[in-house]
């Protein structure tokens, strides 16, 4: 049985209702209390996000009238008979009296913009949001409900770490909750973590960072050890903004930052895509050219120049033109967020998909910021993370390729560029969902292939795909980069040649240069036309077909039918 959770008001935490003005803890501005309340605790002067209580979180995030509490037994575990300045049971009683909560987390069912979700929201007021046996049990129970009901899970964290008064039993909650998240991975249930300020210690090193998507509020701090402990241990001055959401986004640990006013919309988009696949039956008229004879003959060097022309649509252009509810995801969850690689979730003509693709930049000024479209190892690992998410949720992968190749640099080699590419090839070869790759501009070497081991490989009419750039080939074999046109011809890098060779399965007609809408229409039609038949195949047939597609290269007798 469940009971209806009363909808509490949203006052500023620890601010009496009789107070008319409050002092912002960040900028020291005097703010009218009701104005701060209407802004859900966000200072209108500096944007500082004040802490919210767990009941306030549920009211802020969930649709009105949809909140239904999950009953969770709250054991009073004082197995250590722990006493510091007062006995642990006394601390628990004080926290319950002060907060009105049984423990440092509230769990509930609800909806966000109509999408069902199970939520566990932590409350820092209750013993610093510490992770003890009762909190671990509540989080685990929420995971089990989400698994049983096949409903996405949202975890809202706010914690100083494990509860010291419960000793080693508190430490065990990290293992307990982590294995509950693993079961959701196996069940294919979407999990989202919302990081609020602060999130440290055992919570940060378990369920808060194990979710499919990690969203953080501006300025929220996340880390295993607190900054004072780190500074004292290593004796160094920490970087500005260390462990804040902004710092972590740059270093690839979280997916995105969402201000409190945008949280519901952000979460709703993620739930719309990752909460379940839509059934699409209408197939668009085919625009793909699958017969090389129907393509015009041209010198391959002309295709190279056309593929590199500024003004062609980029991956982000296509994402914004083709995908509804598109949410870009960031980071390899290890060290960096490669700006040359784009990943995200969205709906293509109603079909939930995971998008991966390279991004060169729209202007000459943007090129260096995007590393000239050459992904680093972090970029390929970010793509791999997105593709594994697609496999977990059963979502097709759309891969858009426009790169001269993987980034060739000392740092890239130190970070395992070859390994990152190889891992992606292996991952794609066995990914259990439909994969369609499109070379939209340049397809250079293994850096391109790492995104293009697919069920169907398409390319745009002006795109090129090659083992090496024509200039690189000319420099090596002819000792003259000026022989690039000759190399392009010898390599047969153009769409007509590649379709004839069977390297690509179809060619997307080019729109007039600069007409991004028409280009997106053509690409969208080609993608849907390829994805729908693949989605109707069973997994074994699709994987066998993908294996056969690449097995036959260099062995013409393989795969021939009578």
N, C-alpha and C positions, 0 to 999 in steps of 0.2 A: 504493500500500500504506500501511496505517496500522499503528501499533504501540500496544500497550497501555501506557497511562501508569500507572506505579506509584502506588498511593494513599499519599501521604506522611502522617505524623502532623500534628497541629495544635498544635505548641508555640507559645508566644508568640515573635514574631520577635525575633531577636538575644538571646534568653534561653537560656543553657545549660540542658540538661535536669537537670543536677545541682542547680540552684538550687531551693530549696523555697519561698522567698518572693520576690515581686517588688514593686516600687514602681510604683503607678499614676502615669502621667505627667500625669494631669489633677488628681487630688485628693490625691496623695501618700499614699494609703492603702496599707498593707502587705497584699498579697493572696496567698493560698496559690496557688502556681503551678499546681497541678493543677486547682484550682477555676477559675482564669482560663482554663485550657486547655479545660475542659468547657464554659465559656461562650463559646467561640470568640473569645477575646480581648476580651470585654466586661467591664469592671470591675463587680463586683457591688455596689460602694459608690456609684459616681456614674454608671454607665452609659457611661463613656467607651469608645469603640470603638478599640482598638489596631489598628495596621495588620496585615493578613494578607498572607502571601506568595501568589504566583500558584498554586502547588500547593495551598496551604491553601484558597484560594478554590474551586478545582475540587472538592475533597473536601467542603467545606461545602455547596456549592450542588447538586452533581449526585448522582443516585442511585448508591448503592454498586454497583460492578461495571459501570456504564454508560459510564465514561470511556474515550475512545479518542482518543489524540493525533493531531493533524493534522500531517503532516510539512511543514515549511516550510524552504526553503533560507535559510540565514542568511549573507548576503554580508558580508564584512569590507570595508566601504567607508571607506577612508582617502584619498580622492582629494585632500584638501587637505594631506596629510602634517602634520596638526595637532599642535602641541606646546604645552602650557602648562607646568605644573610637571613633566609627564612626557609622553611620546608617547601619542597616542590608542590605538594597538594595545596598549600596556602597560595602559592603563586598562581596555580590554575584557577582557584576560586576567585582571586582578585581579577584575573584577566577576564573571566566569564562575567563577573559583575560589572566591570568597566566597559566591556564591548557588547554585552548582550548575546554573545556567540558561545556555542559549546566548545569550539576549537578554532584553529587558525585558518580554516577553509570552509567554504560553503559550496555544496554541489547541487546542481539542478538540471532539469530538462528545460528546454525552451526553444524559441525560434528567433532567428535573425533575418529580418525581411522575408519572413515566411519559410525560411530554410531551417529544418530541425537541427538541433545541436545539443550535446551534453556539455555542461560547463562546470569546471571546478575553479573557484576564485579564492585566492588567498587574501588574508587580512593581516597586514604588518602590525596592527595594534595589539594583536594577540601574541604576546611573548616574541615579538619581532618576526612574526610569520615563520617561526622555527619549525623544522621538519622533525616531528616526533611520530610515535606509533599511530596516534589517532589521525594525523594528517596523511601519513603514508597509506593508512587503511582507506581513508576517504578518497584519495586520488586513485588508488587501485580500484576501488569500487566504481568510481566514475568511468574508468577505463573498461571495466567489465560490463557495465551497462551499455556503453557505446558499442562494444563488440557484439553483445547479444542483440542489440537493436539495429546494428549496422548504421549507426548515426555518427556523424563527425564529432570529434572531441575538441573542445577549446579549453586550454589550461591557462589561467591568469596567475602569474607568479608575483610574489612580493615576499622576500625572505632574507633573513640574515644568515641562514645556514641551518645545520642540524641542531637539534635541541640537546644541549649538553647535559641537562638534568636527567635525560634518559640514556645517556652513555651509548654503548655499542648497539643497543636496540634502535636508536635513532639512525645510526650509520646503516643498519640493515634496510632501512626504508628506501635508501638510494637503489639498492638491488631490487627490492620488491616492486617499486614503481617502474624501474627500467624494464623489467621483464614484462610488466603489464603493457608498456608501450610496444615492446616487440610483438606481443600477441596481436595488437592492432595492426602492426605492419603485415603480419601474416594473413590477417583477415581482410586486408585491403581497405581499411577505414582511414579516412583523412584525419590527421591530427594537426592542430594549430596551437602554437605557443604565443601568448601575449606577455611580453616582458615589461614589467612596470618597475618603478624605482623604489627600493633597490632589490636586486635578485643576486644572491651570493651563495657560496658554499655548496652544501649538498643538494640544494634545489637546482642551482645552476649546473651542477655536474651530474644531473640525472634527468628528470622528466622535462625540465624547462628547455633543454637544448636538444632533446631527442625527437621533437615533432617534425613533421614534414615541412612546415612553413613556420618561420620564427618572425613575428612582428614585434616591434618595440615602440613604445611611446618616446617622444623626443626627450633626450637627456637621461633616459632610464639607464641605470648602471647595472652591468652584468659581469660576473667574474667568479672564479673559484676562490681566490684569496682577495681580501680587501686591500685597497691601495696602501693603507698604513702598514699592514703586515708585509706587503711586498717591498715597500720602500725601506723598512727596517731590516728586512732579511738580506736584500741585495745591495743596500747602501747607495742607491741611485735615485736621481730625480726622475720622476715619471713624466711621460709626455703629457702635453696639455690635452684635456678631454679624455684621458685614459679611462677605459672601460665604459664610456658612455655609448649610447646607441649610435651616435654619429661616428665615433671611433671604430666601433665594431662593424658597422656597415662597410666602411672603407677597407677593413681587414677581413672581410668575407665571412663573418660569423653569423650575421643575421640577414634576413631576406629583405626587409623593408622597414621604414619608419613611418608610422601613421599618427598624426596628431589626433587627439581625443575626439575632435569634432568629425573626423573622417573615419573613425574606427569601424563604426557599424557598416558603412558603405564598403570599406576594404574587406571586412570579414564576409559580407554578403556576396561579394564577387568571388571570393575564394570558395565559399560554400556552393555557389551556383555552378561552378565548374567541377570542383572536386567531390561534391556530395553525391554524384550519381550521373551516369551517362544518359543522354537523351536519345530517343529513337528517331532517326531521320530516314525517310523512305524516298523522298523526291530526288532523283538524280538529275543534275544539270546536263544540258546539252554539251557533248564533248567538244572541247576546243583543241585537244591535243593532236599533234601530228605524230603518227606512229610509223609512217612510211617515209624513209629517207628520200625517196624519189620525188616526194611532194615539196621538198624544201629547195629553195633556190641555191644554185652553185655560187660560191664566192671564195675569194682568197681567205684562208684562215687568219691572216694578219689583220684583215678588216674586222673580223669578229673580235680579235684581241683588243683592237682600239675601241670598238663599240662597247665591249664588256667593261672597259675601264673609264668610260665616259662619265664625268660628273653629271649629276641630275638623275641617275637611275634610282629607282626606289630601293631603300635599305630594308633590312629586317624589321626595324622599328616602324618604318613607314607601312610595310605590309601588315604588321601586327595591329597598328591603329586603324587601318582601313578595312581589314578582314575580320578581326576578332572582336566579339562582344565580351564584355567583362574581363578584358585583358589585365592581368596583374603581372608585372615583371618581378622575377625573383633574382636575388643577388647572392654571390659568394660561394666559395667552395667548402665552407665550414671548417677551413683549416688555417688560412693565412691571408687570402686576398680575394678581391672581386675584380676579375678581368673585364675591362670595359669593351674589349673586342668581341666578347661573347654575350649574347642575349639569351635569356631563358625566361619562361613564364607560362602562365595558364590562361586559357581563354576558350571561347566557343566559336567555332567556324561553321557558319550556316546552321547553328544549333548543336553542332557536334563538339562536346568538350574535348580539347586537345592540349597537349604540352608542346610548346614551341621552343626550339633551340635554333640559333643562327648566329652567324658572324655579322659584325657591324663595323664598316669602314669609316663611316662619317659622311655627313651630307655636304660638307664644305671643306675647302683646304685647311681652314683653321681647326676644324674638328678632327682631321685625320690623326695628328699626333696624340690627341686625347684618347682616341680609340685604338692607339697602337697600330694605325694603318690597317686595321682589320686582321691583324695577325695575333691569334690567341696565344696566351702563355699557358703553362701547365695548369694554372689555377682556372683558366677558361675552360679547358677540356674537362677538368674535374667538376666544375660547375655544371657543364652540360651533362656529364655522367650522373650527377645528383638529380638533375631534372628528369633524365631518362629513367632512372630507377624509380622515381616517383610515378612516372607514367606507367611503368610496369606494375607497381603496387596498386594503383587506382584503376587499372584497366583502361587507360586513356591512350588514344593514338598519338604518335609523335610526328610532328611536322618539322622538318629540318631545312633551313634556308642557308645556302652556302655562297659566300662572296668573299674569298680571301686568296691572296697570292701564296699563302702557306702559313704554317705555324711559325711563331716568332723565333728567329735564330739569334740567340744571345747567350752570354755566359750564365746569367741568372736563370734563364730557362733550362739550360743544360743541368745546372746545379739542382734545380727543382724537379728534374725528371721528365723533360719534354717527351722523349721517346716512350717512356713508360706510360705517361698519361694518354698518348695517342693509341698505344697498343691496348691499354685497358678499355678504351672506348670501342675499339674494333671488336674486342671480345664481347663486351657488353651488348653492343648492337646485334651481334650475330645470334644471340639467344634471347633478345628482348621479346617477351611474350605478347606484345601488342603490335598493331599495324604501324609501320614506319614508312613515310614517304619523304624523300629528300629531293630538293630542287636546287640546282646550281643556277643562281639568279644573276651572277656576274662572272667573277673569276672562280675557278675551282683549281686550287694549286696543291698538288702533291698530297702527301699523307695528312697534312693539315686540313685538307678538304675531305679526304676519304674518312677521317675520324668522325665525321657527321653524316656520311653518305653510304654507309653499309645498310641498305634499306630494302624493303620489299619492292618498291618502285623508285627508280632514280630518274628524275626529269631534269630538263634544263630549259632555260629561256632561249629564244631564237638567237639572241646576240651574245649568249654566254659562251665561255670556253672552259675546258676541263683538261688538265694535263698533268703528267708526272713531274714537270718542272716548267718554270716560265720560259718562254722563247728566248729571252735575253740570257738566262742562265745556261740554257742548252747551247746557244750560239757561242757564249764565252768559253765553255768547256770543250766543245767539239770543233768549233771553227776558230777559236781564239780571237773572236771578234763579236762583241755585243751587237754591232751593226748588222750582223747577219740574222737578227731576230726574225724578220719576215720569212727567210728561208727555213729557219728552225720551226716556225709555226706551221708552215706547209708540210714539213717532214713529219712533225708530230701529230698532225691531223687533229687539231684542238677544237675545231668548230662543231656546231650542233649536227650538221648534216653528216659529217664523218663519224661522229660518235654514235649517232643513231644507227648508221649503217654497220658499225662495229658491234652493236649490241651493248655498248657500255651504258647507254641511257635507253630508257623505255619509251620516252615520248618527249616532244618539244612543245613548249608553251609559246604561242605566237606573241611577238612583240607588239606593244601598243606604240603609238607615236611618242617619240622621246619627250619626256616631261609630263606626259599624261599619266599620273600615278593612279588615278581612279580606274582608268581603263586597264592599266597593267595589273592592278589588284583584282579586277573582275576576271581577267583571263586566268590569273594564278589561282584564285579561289575556285573557279569552275574546274580547273585541272585537278586541284587537290581533293575536292569533294568527289569528283568522278573517280579518282584513284582510291580514296579511303573507303568509300562505301562497299565496293566488292571485297576489299581486303577484310573489312570488319565482319563480313558475312562468312568468311572462312573460319573453320575451327583452328585452334592454336597449332596443333600438330601439322596440319596441312600448310599453314602459312609459314611456319618455321622451316619445314622441309623445302618449300618453294624458294625461300630466301637463301637457304644453304645451297640449293641447286643453282641458283642464279649466279652466285660467285664461284662455285665449284667449277663451272664449265670454262672459265676464262683460262686460255692456254691449253685447254684439253677439249677440242671441238667435238670429240666423240662422246664426251660425257653429256648425258641429258638428251641425246637425240632420241626422237620417237620414231616408231615405224610408220 
